[in-house]
Amino acid sequence: MYSVNNTINIQEYNKLQINKLAKTENLEIISICLEKDAIFPEHVSPRDVQLIVLEGAIDFHINNEEYHLIKHQHFCFPKETSHWVKSKENSKFLIIR
């Protein structure tokens, strides 16, 4: 069945917003929306991750390093690695794992 979903487009900039867009046995796609200066607290992922910035700019913290990511950049990191995110401006990004 085909479907169109506007979740990413209408997701509001209100602190931290998390929406699961799709989930199967082998794949999960999550839309994250961070208001400027909001923090996605430290956590780990159960799977290897592909992160794609759709809008804005974020500081991604992992292994005591900080990566400045902007719109349309892609970042990948391994499962079970502690990380956290702070938005530099209103930002949206996808987590694919």
PDB file of N, CA, C and O in Angstrom:
ATOM      1  N   MET A   1       0.841  -1.181   0.000  1.00  0.00           N
ATOM      2  CA  MET A   1       0.000   0.000   0.000  1.00  0.00           C
ATOM      3  C   MET A   1       0.890   1.249   0.000  1.00  0.00           C
ATOM      4  O   MET A   1       1.939   1.253   0.644  1.00  0.00           O
ATOM      5  N   TYR A   2       0.500   2.275  -0.689  1.00  0.00           N
ATOM      6  CA  TYR A   2       1.239   3.527  -0.772  1.00  0.00           C
ATOM      7  C   TYR A   2       0.683   4.520   0.239  1.00  0.00           C
ATOM      8  O   TYR A   2      -0.511   4.518   0.539  1.00  0.00           O
ATOM      9  N   SER A   3       1.561   5.366   0.756  1.00  0.00           N
ATOM     10  CA  SER A   3       1.081   6.399   1.676  1.00  0.00           C
ATOM     11  C   SER A   3       2.011   7.608   1.614  1.00  0.00           C
ATOM     12  O   SER A   3       3.203   7.485   1.333  1.00  0.00           O
ATOM     13  N   VAL A   4       1.443   8.762   1.880  1.00  0.00           N
ATOM     14  CA  VAL A   4       2.196  10.005   1.966  1.00  0.00           C
ATOM     15  C   VAL A   4       2.023  10.513   3.386  1.00  0.00           C
ATOM     16  O   VAL A   4       0.914  10.542   3.919  1.00  0.00           O
ATOM     17  N   ASN A   5       3.137  10.916   3.996  1.00  0.00           N
ATOM     18  CA  ASN A   5       3.096  11.352   5.373  1.00  0.00           C
ATOM     19  C   ASN A   5       3.847  12.675   5.487  1.00  0.00           C
ATOM     20  O   ASN A   5       4.955  12.800   4.964  1.00  0.00           O
ATOM     21  N   ASN A   6       3.270  13.652   6.153  1.00  0.00           N
ATOM     22  CA  ASN A   6       3.879  14.971   6.309  1.00  0.00           C
ATOM     23  C   ASN A   6       4.484  15.200   7.694  1.00  0.00           C
ATOM     24  O   ASN A   6       4.697  16.345   8.093  1.00  0.00           O
ATOM     25  N   THR A   7       4.758  14.136   8.420  1.00  0.00           N
ATOM     26  CA  THR A   7       5.256  14.252   9.789  1.00  0.00           C
ATOM     27  C   THR A   7       6.487  15.146   9.892  1.00  0.00           C
ATOM     28  O   THR A   7       6.536  16.021  10.757  1.00  0.00           O
ATOM     29  N   ILE A   8       7.465  14.948   9.042  1.00  0.00           N
ATOM     30  CA  ILE A   8       8.695  15.750   9.117  1.00  0.00           C
ATOM     31  C   ILE A   8       8.384  17.228   8.869  1.00  0.00           C
ATOM     32  O   ILE A   8       8.867  18.099   9.593  1.00  0.00           O
ATOM     33  N   ASN A   9       7.598  17.497   7.871  1.00  0.00           N
ATOM     34  CA  ASN A   9       7.278  18.873   7.502  1.00  0.00           C
ATOM     35  C   ASN A   9       6.537  19.613   8.606  1.00  0.00           C
ATOM     36  O   ASN A   9       6.803  20.792   8.836  1.00  0.00           O
ATOM     37  N   ILE A  10       5.617  18.952   9.289  1.00  0.00           N
ATOM     38  CA  ILE A  10       4.797  19.629  10.297  1.00  0.00           C
ATOM     39  C   ILE A  10       5.342  19.486  11.721  1.00  0.00           C
ATOM     40  O   ILE A  10       4.782  20.050  12.661  1.00  0.00           O
ATOM     41  N   GLN A  11       6.426  18.736  11.876  1.00  0.00           N
ATOM     42  CA  GLN A  11       7.024  18.558  13.199  1.00  0.00           C
ATOM     43  C   GLN A  11       7.467  19.916  13.737  1.00  0.00           C
ATOM     44  O   GLN A  11       8.230  20.628  13.084  1.00  0.00           O
ATOM     45  N   GLU A  12       6.985  20.275  14.932  1.00  0.00           N
ATOM     46  CA  GLU A  12       7.235  21.598  15.498  1.00  0.00           C
ATOM     47  C   GLU A  12       8.575  21.699  16.210  1.00  0.00           C
ATOM     48  O   GLU A  12       9.087  20.718  16.750  1.00  0.00           O
ATOM     49  N   TYR A  13       9.129  22.901  16.200  1.00  0.00           N
ATOM     50  CA  TYR A  13      10.344  23.186  16.966  1.00  0.00           C
ATOM     51  C   TYR A  13       9.906  23.524  18.384  1.00  0.00           C
ATOM     52  O   TYR A  13       9.616  24.678  18.701  1.00  0.00           O
ATOM     53  N   ASN A  14       9.864  22.505  19.228  1.00  0.00           N
ATOM     54  CA  ASN A  14       9.467  22.666  20.618  1.00  0.00           C
ATOM     55  C   ASN A  14      10.352  21.753  21.456  1.00  0.00           C
ATOM     56  O   ASN A  14      10.008  20.597  21.701  1.00  0.00           O
ATOM     57  N   LYS A  15      11.493  22.278  21.893  1.00  0.00           N
ATOM     58  CA  LYS A  15      12.498  21.509  22.627  1.00  0.00           C
ATOM     59  C   LYS A  15      12.928  20.307  21.800  1.00  0.00           C
ATOM     60  O   LYS A  15      13.499  20.478  20.723  1.00  0.00           O
ATOM     61  N   LEU A  16      12.670  19.096  22.278  1.00  0.00           N
ATOM     62  CA  LEU A  16      13.041  17.870  21.572  1.00  0.00           C
ATOM     63  C   LEU A  16      11.780  17.123  21.164  1.00  0.00           C
ATOM     64  O   LEU A  16      10.944  16.803  22.009  1.00  0.00           O
ATOM     65  N   GLN A  17      11.641  16.846  19.878  1.00  0.00           N
ATOM     66  CA  GLN A  17      10.506  16.083  19.356  1.00  0.00           C
ATOM     67  C   GLN A  17      11.044  14.862  18.622  1.00  0.00           C
ATOM     68  O   GLN A  17      11.942  14.987  17.789  1.00  0.00           O
ATOM     69  N   ILE A  18      10.508  13.690  18.919  1.00  0.00           N
ATOM     70  CA  ILE A  18      10.941  12.439  18.302  1.00  0.00           C
ATOM     71  C   ILE A  18       9.728  11.733  17.712  1.00  0.00           C
ATOM     72  O   ILE A  18       8.729  11.521  18.398  1.00  0.00           O
ATOM     73  N   ASN A  19       9.821  11.370  16.433  1.00  0.00           N
ATOM     74  CA  ASN A  19       8.732  10.643  15.769  1.00  0.00           C
ATOM     75  C   ASN A  19       9.294   9.455  14.998  1.00  0.00           C
ATOM     76  O   ASN A  19      10.194   9.608  14.172  1.00  0.00           O
ATOM     77  N   LYS A  20       8.759   8.274  15.275  1.00  0.00           N
ATOM     78  CA  LYS A  20       9.143   7.090  14.502  1.00  0.00           C
ATOM     79  C   LYS A  20       8.352   7.102  13.206  1.00  0.00           C
ATOM     80  O   LYS A  20       7.122   7.063  13.217  1.00  0.00           O
ATOM     81  N   LEU A  21       9.064   7.157  12.097  1.00  0.00           N
ATOM     82  CA  LEU A  21       8.408   7.201  10.795  1.00  0.00           C
ATOM     83  C   LEU A  21       8.147   5.805  10.247  1.00  0.00           C
ATOM     84  O   LEU A  21       7.134   5.566   9.590  1.00  0.00           O
ATOM     85  N   ALA A  22       9.070   4.882  10.523  1.00  0.00           N
ATOM     86  CA  ALA A  22       8.920   3.509  10.021  1.00  0.00           C
ATOM     87  C   ALA A  22       9.706   2.568  10.912  1.00  0.00           C
ATOM     88  O   ALA A  22      10.743   2.931  11.467  1.00  0.00           O
ATOM     89  N   LYS A  23       9.198   1.358  11.038  1.00  0.00           N
ATOM     90  CA  LYS A  23       9.912   0.340  11.803  1.00  0.00           C
ATOM     91  C   LYS A  23       9.559  -1.036  11.262  1.00  0.00           C
ATOM     92  O   LYS A  23       8.392  -1.411  11.150  1.00  0.00           O
ATOM     93  N   THR A  24      10.614  -1.773  10.930  1.00  0.00           N
ATOM     94  CA  THR A  24      10.461  -3.164  10.512  1.00  0.00           C
ATOM     95  C   THR A  24      11.434  -3.983  11.362  1.00  0.00           C
ATOM     96  O   THR A  24      12.098  -3.449  12.250  1.00  0.00           O
ATOM     97  N   GLU A  25      11.507  -5.246  11.089  1.00  0.00           N
ATOM     98  CA  GLU A  25      12.426  -6.101  11.825  1.00  0.00           C
ATOM     99  C   GLU A  25      13.881  -5.684  11.614  1.00  0.00           C
ATOM    100  O   GLU A  25      14.712  -5.848  12.507  1.00  0.00           O
ATOM    101  N   ASN A  26      14.186  -5.148  10.437  1.00  0.00           N
ATOM    102  CA  ASN A  26      15.569  -4.817  10.081  1.00  0.00           C
ATOM    103  C   ASN A  26      15.894  -3.335   9.970  1.00  0.00           C
ATOM    104  O   ASN A  26      17.056  -2.973   9.788  1.00  0.00           O
ATOM    105  N   LEU A  27      14.890  -2.473  10.074  1.00  0.00           N
ATOM    106  CA  LEU A  27      15.113  -1.052   9.816  1.00  0.00           C
ATOM    107  C   LEU A  27      14.196  -0.192  10.666  1.00  0.00           C
ATOM    108  O   LEU A  27      13.036  -0.527  10.909  1.00  0.00           O
ATOM    109  N   GLU A  28      14.756   0.933  11.113  1.00  0.00           N
ATOM    110  CA  GLU A  28      13.967   1.922  11.839  1.00  0.00           C
ATOM    111  C   GLU A  28      14.370   3.301  11.333  1.00  0.00           C
ATOM    112  O   GLU A  28      15.558   3.586  11.183  1.00  0.00           O
ATOM    113  N   ILE A  29      13.378   4.163  11.068  1.00  0.00           N
ATOM    114  CA  ILE A  29      13.630   5.537  10.632  1.00  0.00           C
ATOM    115  C   ILE A  29      12.944   6.461  11.630  1.00  0.00           C
ATOM    116  O   ILE A  29      11.741   6.361  11.868  1.00  0.00           O
ATOM    117  N   ILE A  30      13.735   7.363  12.207  1.00  0.00           N
ATOM    118  CA  ILE A  30      13.236   8.267  13.236  1.00  0.00           C
ATOM    119  C   ILE A  30      13.511   9.702  12.813  1.00  0.00           C
ATOM    120  O   ILE A  30      14.607  10.031  12.361  1.00  0.00           O
ATOM    121  N   SER A  31      12.503  10.549  12.965  1.00  0.00           N
ATOM    122  CA  SER A  31      12.641  11.973  12.688  1.00  0.00           C
ATOM    123  C   SER A  31      12.827  12.701  14.018  1.00  0.00           C
ATOM    124  O   SER A  31      12.024  12.558  14.940  1.00  0.00           O
ATOM    125  N   ILE A  32      13.911  13.491  14.094  1.00  0.00           N
ATOM    126  CA  ILE A  32      14.217  14.255  15.302  1.00  0.00           C
ATOM    127  C   ILE A  32      14.109  15.737  14.971  1.00  0.00           C
ATOM    128  O   ILE A  32      14.628  16.193  13.951  1.00  0.00           O
ATOM    129  N   CYS A  33      13.438  16.479  15.828  1.00  0.00           N
ATOM    130  CA  CYS A  33      13.307  17.923  15.671  1.00  0.00           C
ATOM    131  C   CYS A  33      13.804  18.568  16.962  1.00  0.00           C
ATOM    132  O   CYS A  33      13.306  18.263  18.046  1.00  0.00           O
ATOM    133  N   LEU A  34      14.789  19.462  16.844  1.00  0.00           N
ATOM    134  CA  LEU A  34      15.354  20.141  18.005  1.00  0.00           C
ATOM    135  C   LEU A  34      15.224  21.648  17.848  1.00  0.00           C
ATOM    136  O   LEU A  34      15.668  22.223  16.854  1.00  0.00           O
ATOM    137  N   GLU A  35      14.616  22.271  18.827  1.00  0.00           N
ATOM    138  CA  GLU A  35      14.552  23.722  18.880  1.00  0.00           C
ATOM    139  C   GLU A  35      15.958  24.262  19.155  1.00  0.00           C
ATOM    140  O   GLU A  35      16.766  23.563  19.766  1.00  0.00           O
ATOM    141  N   LYS A  36      16.267  25.468  18.728  1.00  0.00           N
ATOM    142  CA  LYS A  36      17.583  26.068  18.955  1.00  0.00           C
ATOM    143  C   LYS A  36      17.988  25.946  20.421  1.00  0.00           C
ATOM    144  O   LYS A  36      17.204  26.251  21.319  1.00  0.00           O
ATOM    145  N   ASP A  37      19.211  25.500  20.650  1.00  0.00           N
ATOM    146  CA  ASP A  37      19.816  25.310  21.972  1.00  0.00           C
ATOM    147  C   ASP A  37      19.244  24.135  22.766  1.00  0.00           C
ATOM    148  O   ASP A  37      19.624  23.935  23.920  1.00  0.00           O
ATOM    149  N   ALA A  38      18.347  23.362  22.176  1.00  0.00           N
ATOM    150  CA  ALA A  38      17.819  22.174  22.854  1.00  0.00           C
ATOM    151  C   ALA A  38      18.844  21.047  22.799  1.00  0.00           C
ATOM    152  O   ALA A  38      19.710  21.018  21.924  1.00  0.00           O
ATOM    153  N   ILE A  39      18.731  20.129  23.739  1.00  0.00           N
ATOM    154  CA  ILE A  39      19.668  19.009  23.827  1.00  0.00           C
ATOM    155  C   ILE A  39      18.915  17.691  23.749  1.00  0.00           C
ATOM    156  O   ILE A  39      17.890  17.499  24.404  1.00  0.00           O
ATOM    157  N   PHE A  40      19.444  16.791  22.935  1.00  0.00           N
ATOM    158  CA  PHE A  40      19.006  15.397  22.915  1.00  0.00           C
ATOM    159  C   PHE A  40      19.984  14.714  23.865  1.00  0.00           C
ATOM    160  O   PHE A  40      21.154  14.547  23.519  1.00  0.00           O
ATOM    161  N   PRO A  41      19.531  14.312  25.065  1.00  0.00           N
ATOM    162  CA  PRO A  41      20.439  13.810  26.096  1.00  0.00           C
ATOM    163  C   PRO A  41      21.256  12.585  25.673  1.00  0.00           C
ATOM    164  O   PRO A  41      20.935  11.900  24.701  1.00  0.00           O
ATOM    165  N   GLU A  42      22.294  12.344  26.418  1.00  0.00           N
ATOM    166  CA  GLU A  42      23.193  11.230  26.145  1.00  0.00           C
ATOM    167  C   GLU A  42      22.440   9.897  26.147  1.00  0.00           C
ATOM    168  O   GLU A  42      21.597   9.636  27.006  1.00  0.00           O
ATOM    169  N   HIS A  43      22.774   9.060  25.151  1.00  0.00           N
ATOM    170  CA  HIS A  43      22.128   7.764  24.995  1.00  0.00           C
ATOM    171  C   HIS A  43      22.969   6.895  24.068  1.00  0.00           C
ATOM    172  O   HIS A  43      23.988   7.350  23.549  1.00  0.00           O
ATOM    173  N   VAL A  44      22.553   5.658  23.857  1.00  0.00           N
ATOM    174  CA  VAL A  44      23.210   4.758  22.909  1.00  0.00           C
ATOM    175  C   VAL A  44      22.160   4.183  21.976  1.00  0.00           C
ATOM    176  O   VAL A  44      20.976   4.145  22.310  1.00  0.00           O
ATOM    177  N   SER A  45      22.592   3.742  20.818  1.00  0.00           N
ATOM    178  CA  SER A  45      21.702   3.118  19.844  1.00  0.00           C
ATOM    179  C   SER A  45      21.955   1.610  19.832  1.00  0.00           C
ATOM    180  O   SER A  45      23.100   1.170  19.936  1.00  0.00           O
ATOM    181  N   PRO A  46      20.892   0.825  19.704  1.00  0.00           N
ATOM    182  CA  PRO A  46      21.068  -0.625  19.645  1.00  0.00           C
ATOM    183  C   PRO A  46      21.603  -1.119  18.297  1.00  0.00           C
ATOM    184  O   PRO A  46      21.970  -2.286  18.164  1.00  0.00           O
ATOM    185  N   ARG A  47      21.645  -0.226  17.296  1.00  0.00           N
ATOM    186  CA  ARG A  47      22.121  -0.589  15.950  1.00  0.00           C
ATOM    187  C   ARG A  47      23.057   0.488  15.418  1.00  0.00           C
ATOM    188  O   ARG A  47      23.061   1.615  15.914  1.00  0.00           O
ATOM    189  N   ASP A  48      23.849   0.141  14.408  1.00  0.00           N
ATOM    190  CA  ASP A  48      24.644   1.147  13.712  1.00  0.00           C
ATOM    191  C   ASP A  48      23.692   2.197  13.143  1.00  0.00           C
ATOM    192  O   ASP A  48      22.561   1.883  12.772  1.00  0.00           O
ATOM    193  N   VAL A  49      24.155   3.444  13.078  1.00  0.00           N
ATOM    194  CA  VAL A  49      23.268   4.556  12.735  1.00  0.00           C
ATOM    195  C   VAL A  49      23.792   5.369  11.561  1.00  0.00           C
ATOM    196  O   VAL A  49      24.995   5.584  11.413  1.00  0.00           O
ATOM    197  N   GLN A  50      22.855   5.813  10.731  1.00  0.00           N
ATOM    198  CA  GLN A  50      23.090   6.807   9.694  1.00  0.00           C
ATOM    199  C   GLN A  50      22.267   8.031  10.112  1.00  0.00           C
ATOM    200  O   GLN A  50      21.057   7.921  10.308  1.00  0.00           O
ATOM    201  N   LEU A  51      22.904   9.178  10.247  1.00  0.00           N
ATOM    202  CA  LEU A  51      22.228  10.414  10.619  1.00  0.00           C
ATOM    203  C   LEU A  51      22.303  11.353   9.427  1.00  0.00           C
ATOM    204  O   LEU A  51      23.377  11.545   8.858  1.00  0.00           O
ATOM    205  N   ILE A  52      21.174  11.941   9.042  1.00  0.00           N
ATOM    206  CA  ILE A  52      21.117  12.885   7.922  1.00  0.00           C
ATOM    207  C   ILE A  52      20.450  14.167   8.403  1.00  0.00           C
ATOM    208  O   ILE A  52      19.297  14.151   8.834  1.00  0.00           O
ATOM    209  N   VAL A  53      21.183  15.279   8.326  1.00  0.00           N
ATOM    210  CA  VAL A  53      20.633  16.570   8.732  1.00  0.00           C
ATOM    211  C   VAL A  53      19.767  17.111   7.591  1.00  0.00           C
ATOM    212  O   VAL A  53      20.237  17.275   6.465  1.00  0.00           O
ATOM    213  N   LEU A  54      18.509  17.383   7.895  1.00  0.00           N
ATOM    214  CA  LEU A  54      17.578  17.910   6.898  1.00  0.00           C
ATOM    215  C   LEU A  54      17.498  19.430   6.931  1.00  0.00           C
ATOM    216  O   LEU A  54      17.393  20.076   5.889  1.00  0.00           O
ATOM    217  N   GLU A  55      17.547  19.996   8.135  1.00  0.00           N
ATOM    218  CA  GLU A  55      17.459  21.448   8.322  1.00  0.00           C
ATOM    219  C   GLU A  55      18.331  21.847   9.499  1.00  0.00           C
ATOM    220  O   GLU A  55      18.530  21.067  10.430  1.00  0.00           O
ATOM    221  N   GLY A  56      18.851  23.073   9.450  1.00  0.00           N
ATOM    222  CA  GLY A  56      19.553  23.628  10.593  1.00  0.00           C
ATOM    223  C   GLY A  56      20.990  23.187  10.747  1.00  0.00           C
ATOM    224  O   GLY A  56      21.660  22.840   9.774  1.00  0.00           O
ATOM    225  N   ALA A  57      21.461  23.205  12.010  1.00  0.00           N
ATOM    226  CA  ALA A  57      22.838  22.857  12.342  1.00  0.00           C
ATOM    227  C   ALA A  57      22.863  22.284  13.755  1.00  0.00           C
ATOM    228  O   ALA A  57      22.195  22.793  14.655  1.00  0.00           O
ATOM    229  N   ILE A  58      23.640  21.218  13.937  1.00  0.00           N
ATOM    230  CA  ILE A  58      23.740  20.572  15.238  1.00  0.00           C
ATOM    231  C   ILE A  58      25.200  20.327  15.599  1.00  0.00           C
ATOM    232  O   ILE A  58      26.067  20.247  14.728  1.00  0.00           O
ATOM    233  N   ASP A  59      25.452  20.212  16.889  1.00  0.00           N
ATOM    234  CA  ASP A  59      26.741  19.753  17.394  1.00  0.00           C
ATOM    235  C   ASP A  59      26.512  18.339  17.905  1.00  0.00           C
ATOM    236  O   ASP A  59      25.731  18.120  18.831  1.00  0.00           O
ATOM    237  N   PHE A  60      27.203  17.381  17.290  1.00  0.00           N
ATOM    238  CA  PHE A  60      27.058  15.973  17.635  1.00  0.00           C
ATOM    239  C   PHE A  60      28.272  15.569  18.474  1.00  0.00           C
ATOM    240  O   PHE A  60      29.412  15.713  18.032  1.00  0.00           O
ATOM    241  N   HIS A  61      28.026  15.069  19.670  1.00  0.00           N
ATOM    242  CA  HIS A  61      29.086  14.721  20.615  1.00  0.00           C
ATOM    243  C   HIS A  61      29.190  13.206  20.750  1.00  0.00           C
ATOM    244  O   HIS A  61      28.213  12.538  21.087  1.00  0.00           O
ATOM    245  N   ILE A  62      30.393  12.664  20.483  1.00  0.00           N
ATOM    246  CA  ILE A  62      30.627  11.228  20.570  1.00  0.00           C
ATOM    247  C   ILE A  62      32.114  10.989  20.851  1.00  0.00           C
ATOM    248  O   ILE A  62      32.974  11.637  20.255  1.00  0.00           O
ATOM    249  N   ASN A  63      32.406  10.066  21.751  1.00  0.00           N
ATOM    250  CA  ASN A  63      33.800   9.722  22.096  1.00  0.00           C
ATOM    251  C   ASN A  63      34.647  10.954  22.421  1.00  0.00           C
ATOM    252  O   ASN A  63      35.784  11.074  21.965  1.00  0.00           O
ATOM    253  N   ASN A  64      34.087  11.856  23.206  1.00  0.00           N
ATOM    254  CA  ASN A  64      34.784  13.082  23.620  1.00  0.00           C
ATOM    255  C   ASN A  64      35.198  13.969  22.452  1.00  0.00           C
ATOM    256  O   ASN A  64      36.138  14.756  22.565  1.00  0.00           O
ATOM    257  N   GLU A  65      34.496  13.839  21.336  1.00  0.00           N
ATOM    258  CA  GLU A  65      34.721  14.707  20.177  1.00  0.00           C
ATOM    259  C   GLU A  65      33.404  15.376  19.800  1.00  0.00           C
ATOM    260  O   GLU A  65      32.321  14.859  20.076  1.00  0.00           O
ATOM    261  N   GLU A  66      33.524  16.534  19.167  1.00  0.00           N
ATOM    262  CA  GLU A  66      32.345  17.272  18.726  1.00  0.00           C
ATOM    263  C   GLU A  66      32.416  17.453  17.212  1.00  0.00           C
ATOM    264  O   GLU A  66      33.439  17.869  16.669  1.00  0.00           O
ATOM    265  N   TYR A  67      31.311  17.132  16.544  1.00  0.00           N
ATOM    266  CA  TYR A  67      31.209  17.290  15.094  1.00  0.00           C
ATOM    267  C   TYR A  67      30.121  18.315  14.805  1.00  0.00           C
ATOM    268  O   TYR A  67      28.992  18.184  15.277  1.00  0.00           O
ATOM    269  N   HIS A  68      30.468  19.337  14.027  1.00  0.00           N
ATOM    270  CA  HIS A  68      29.503  20.357  13.630  1.00  0.00           C
ATOM    271  C   HIS A  68      28.872  19.891  12.314  1.00  0.00           C
ATOM    272  O   HIS A  68      29.549  19.795  11.291  1.00  0.00           O
ATOM    273  N   LEU A  69      27.585  19.607  12.355  1.00  0.00           N
ATOM    274  CA  LEU A  69      26.880  19.110  11.168  1.00  0.00           C
ATOM    275  C   LEU A  69      25.840  20.127  10.734  1.00  0.00           C
ATOM    276  O   LEU A  69      25.140  20.716  11.558  1.00  0.00           O
ATOM    277  N   ILE A  70      25.751  20.320   9.426  1.00  0.00           N
ATOM    278  CA  ILE A  70      24.801  21.277   8.872  1.00  0.00           C
ATOM    279  C   ILE A  70      23.877  20.586   7.856  1.00  0.00           C
ATOM    280  O   ILE A  70      24.050  19.417   7.509  1.00  0.00           O
ATOM    281  N   LYS A  71      22.909  21.350   7.408  1.00  0.00           N
ATOM    282  CA  LYS A  71      21.916  20.874   6.444  1.00  0.00           C
ATOM    283  C   LYS A  71      22.549  20.071   5.315  1.00  0.00           C
ATOM    284  O   LYS A  71      23.526  20.495   4.698  1.00  0.00           O
ATOM    285  N   HIS A  72      21.972  18.907   5.061  1.00  0.00           N
ATOM    286  CA  HIS A  72      22.336  17.973   3.994  1.00  0.00           C
ATOM    287  C   HIS A  72      23.608  17.178   4.252  1.00  0.00           C
ATOM    288  O   HIS A  72      24.091  16.485   3.357  1.00  0.00           O
ATOM    289  N   GLN A  73      24.159  17.266   5.464  1.00  0.00           N
ATOM    290  CA  GLN A  73      25.315  16.428   5.765  1.00  0.00           C
ATOM    291  C   GLN A  73      24.878  15.089   6.342  1.00  0.00           C
ATOM    292  O   GLN A  73      23.809  14.968   6.941  1.00  0.00           O
ATOM    293  N   HIS A  74      25.727  14.092   6.148  1.00  0.00           N
ATOM    294  CA  HIS A  74      25.481  12.717   6.572  1.00  0.00           C
ATOM    295  C   HIS A  74      26.585  12.323   7.544  1.00  0.00           C
ATOM    296  O   HIS A  74      27.753  12.645   7.322  1.00  0.00           O
ATOM    297  N   PHE A  75      26.224  11.631   8.617  1.00  0.00           N
ATOM    298  CA  PHE A  75      27.187  11.188   9.621  1.00  0.00           C
ATOM    299  C   PHE A  75      26.796   9.778  10.041  1.00  0.00           C
ATOM    300  O   PHE A  75      25.617   9.508  10.272  1.00  0.00           O
ATOM    301  N   CYS A  76      27.757   8.884  10.144  1.00  0.00           N
ATOM    302  CA  CYS A  76      27.447   7.523  10.587  1.00  0.00           C
ATOM    303  C   CYS A  76      28.275   7.190  11.819  1.00  0.00           C
ATOM    304  O   CYS A  76      29.390   7.682  11.991  1.00  0.00           O
ATOM    305  N   PHE A  77      27.698   6.331  12.685  1.00  0.00           N
ATOM    306  CA  PHE A  77      28.405   5.923  13.889  1.00  0.00           C
ATOM    307  C   PHE A  77      27.913   4.550  14.328  1.00  0.00           C
ATOM    308  O   PHE A  77      26.799   4.143  13.999  1.00  0.00           O
ATOM    309  N   PRO A  78      28.761   3.839  15.078  1.00  0.00           N
ATOM    310  CA  PRO A  78      28.436   2.461  15.442  1.00  0.00           C
ATOM    311  C   PRO A  78      27.470   2.351  16.618  1.00  0.00           C
ATOM    312  O   PRO A  78      27.327   3.273  17.422  1.00  0.00           O
ATOM    313  N   LYS A  79      26.824   1.213  16.690  1.00  0.00           N
ATOM    314  CA  LYS A  79      25.903   0.923  17.797  1.00  0.00           C
ATOM    315  C   LYS A  79      26.653   0.914  19.127  1.00  0.00           C
ATOM    316  O   LYS A  79      27.875   0.780  19.181  1.00  0.00           O
ATOM    317  N   GLU A  80      25.872   1.061  20.194  1.00  0.00           N
ATOM    318  CA  GLU A  80      26.377   0.984  21.569  1.00  0.00           C
ATOM    319  C   GLU A  80      27.474   1.997  21.884  1.00  0.00           C
ATOM    320  O   GLU A  80      28.310   1.755  22.755  1.00  0.00           O
ATOM    321  N   THR A  81      27.475   3.130  21.179  1.00  0.00           N
ATOM    322  CA  THR A  81      28.430   4.200  21.441  1.00  0.00           C
ATOM    323  C   THR A  81      27.670   5.393  22.016  1.00  0.00           C
ATOM    324  O   THR A  81      26.776   5.936  21.368  1.00  0.00           O
ATOM    325  N   SER A  82      28.023   5.791  23.214  1.00  0.00           N
ATOM    326  CA  SER A  82      27.335   6.890  23.878  1.00  0.00           C
ATOM    327  C   SER A  82      27.521   8.192  23.097  1.00  0.00           C
ATOM    328  O   SER A  82      28.622   8.506  22.643  1.00  0.00           O
ATOM    329  N   HIS A  83      26.422   8.948  22.947  1.00  0.00           N
ATOM    330  CA  HIS A  83      26.470  10.205  22.194  1.00  0.00           C
ATOM    331  C   HIS A  83      25.323  11.115  22.634  1.00  0.00           C
ATOM    332  O   HIS A  83      24.363  10.662  23.257  1.00  0.00           O
ATOM    333  N   TRP A  84      25.434  12.393  22.306  1.00  0.00           N
ATOM    334  CA  TRP A  84      24.369  13.356  22.566  1.00  0.00           C
ATOM    335  C   TRP A  84      24.461  14.482  21.543  1.00  0.00           C
ATOM    336  O   TRP A  84      25.476  14.643  20.865  1.00  0.00           O
ATOM    337  N   VAL A  85      23.374  15.266  21.444  1.00  0.00           N
ATOM    338  CA  VAL A  85      23.272  16.290  20.401  1.00  0.00           C
ATOM    339  C   VAL A  85      22.766  17.603  20.997  1.00  0.00           C
ATOM    340  O   VAL A  85      21.885  17.610  21.856  1.00  0.00           O
ATOM    341  N   LYS A  86      23.337  18.711  20.529  1.00  0.00           N
ATOM    342  CA  LYS A  86      22.827  20.048  20.863  1.00  0.00           C
ATOM    343  C   LYS A  86      22.586  20.798  19.562  1.00  0.00           C
ATOM    344  O   LYS A  86      23.424  20.780  18.660  1.00  0.00           O
ATOM    345  N   SER A  87      21.439  21.454  19.472  1.00  0.00           N
ATOM    346  CA  SER A  87      21.129  22.199  18.249  1.00  0.00           C
ATOM    347  C   SER A  87      21.717  23.607  18.317  1.00  0.00           C
ATOM    348  O   SER A  87      21.642  24.277  19.347  1.00  0.00           O
ATOM    349  N   LYS A  88      22.299  24.039  17.207  1.00  0.00           N
ATOM    350  CA  LYS A  88      22.838  25.387  17.087  1.00  0.00           C
ATOM    351  C   LYS A  88      21.765  26.361  16.603  1.00  0.00           C
ATOM    352  O   LYS A  88      21.833  27.568  16.837  1.00  0.00           O
ATOM    353  N   GLU A  89      20.773  25.791  15.921  1.00  0.00           N
ATOM    354  CA  GLU A  89      19.611  26.539  15.438  1.00  0.00           C
ATOM    355  C   GLU A  89      18.475  25.529  15.313  1.00  0.00           C
ATOM    356  O   GLU A  89      18.700  24.330  15.479  1.00  0.00           O
ATOM    357  N   ASN A  90      17.274  25.984  15.028  1.00  0.00           N
ATOM    358  CA  ASN A  90      16.175  25.026  14.832  1.00  0.00           C
ATOM    359  C   ASN A  90      16.617  23.998  13.799  1.00  0.00           C
ATOM    360  O   ASN A  90      17.038  24.355  12.699  1.00  0.00           O
ATOM    361  N   SER A  91      16.519  22.726  14.156  1.00  0.00           N
ATOM    362  CA  SER A  91      17.088  21.669  13.306  1.00  0.00           C
ATOM    363  C   SER A  91      16.199  20.442  13.240  1.00  0.00           C
ATOM    364  O   SER A  91      15.468  20.121  14.177  1.00  0.00           O
ATOM    365  N   LYS A  92      16.284  19.766  12.100  1.00  0.00           N
ATOM    366  CA  LYS A  92      15.612  18.488  11.906  1.00  0.00           C
ATOM    367  C   LYS A  92      16.607  17.520  11.288  1.00  0.00           C
ATOM    368  O   LYS A  92      17.373  17.885  10.396  1.00  0.00           O
ATOM    369  N   PHE A  93      16.591  16.274  11.773  1.00  0.00           N
ATOM    370  CA  PHE A  93      17.462  15.254  11.188  1.00  0.00           C
ATOM    371  C   PHE A  93      16.813  13.893  11.285  1.00  0.00           C
ATOM    372  O   PHE A  93      15.941  13.651  12.119  1.00  0.00           O
ATOM    373  N   LEU A  94      17.262  13.012  10.411  1.00  0.00           N
ATOM    374  CA  LEU A  94      16.757  11.638  10.383  1.00  0.00           C
ATOM    375  C   LEU A  94      17.794  10.707  10.992  1.00  0.00           C
ATOM    376  O   LEU A  94      18.998  10.881  10.805  1.00  0.00           O
ATOM    377  N   ILE A  95      17.304   9.724  11.718  1.00  0.00           N
ATOM    378  CA  ILE A  95      18.113   8.622  12.208  1.00  0.00           C
ATOM    379  C   ILE A  95      17.628   7.385  11.471  1.00  0.00           C
ATOM    380  O   ILE A  95      16.446   7.044  11.523  1.00  0.00           O
ATOM    381  N   ILE A  96      18.538   6.723  10.792  1.00  0.00           N
ATOM    382  CA  ILE A  96      18.219   5.488  10.082  1.00  0.00           C
ATOM    383  C   ILE A  96      19.098   4.405  10.672  1.00  0.00           C
ATOM    384  O   ILE A  96      20.326   4.478  10.625  1.00  0.00           O
ATOM    385  N   ARG A  97      18.442   3.398  11.229  1.00  0.00           N
ATOM    386  CA  ARG A  97      19.197   2.312  11.871  1.00  0.00           C
ATOM    387  C   ARG A  97      18.518   0.984  11.699  1.00  0.00           C
ATOM    388  O   ARG A  97      19.020  -0.032  12.178  1.00  0.00           O
TER     389      ARG A  97
END
